[in-house]
Amino acid sequence: MKMHNNTAESTFHWAQHAIGDAATAIGRTTTTIRNHFRALVVRAKIGRAQSVLQAMADEQLGKIGIKRSGIRDHAEHLVTYEYDGL
């Protein structure tokens, strides 16, 4: 019995596309997870910086030029700009 190439080729072609689509979906999912994890790490670092600054006395904050009301903004600035996420 002779095999029809068209059927075998179309099945192979479909399988290649299915594998390619699955690989693309996995890549996108991995990227999304990685981005969420990075954001989580940045938020944790900001929280730690805020905690340290909140624990300081007003006099100490004044010496470094920070008002208590600006602690959150300063912590975000330290982590996202000066700290550069290291």
HELIX and SHEET records of a PDB file:
HELIX    1   1 ASN A    5  ALA A   55  1                                  51    
HELIX    2   2 ASP A   58  LYS A   63  1                                   6    
HELIX    3   3 ARG A   68  GLY A   70  5                                   3    
HELIX    4   4 ILE A   71  HIS A   77  1                                   7    
HELIX    5   5 LEU A   78  GLU A   82  3                                   5    
END                                                                             
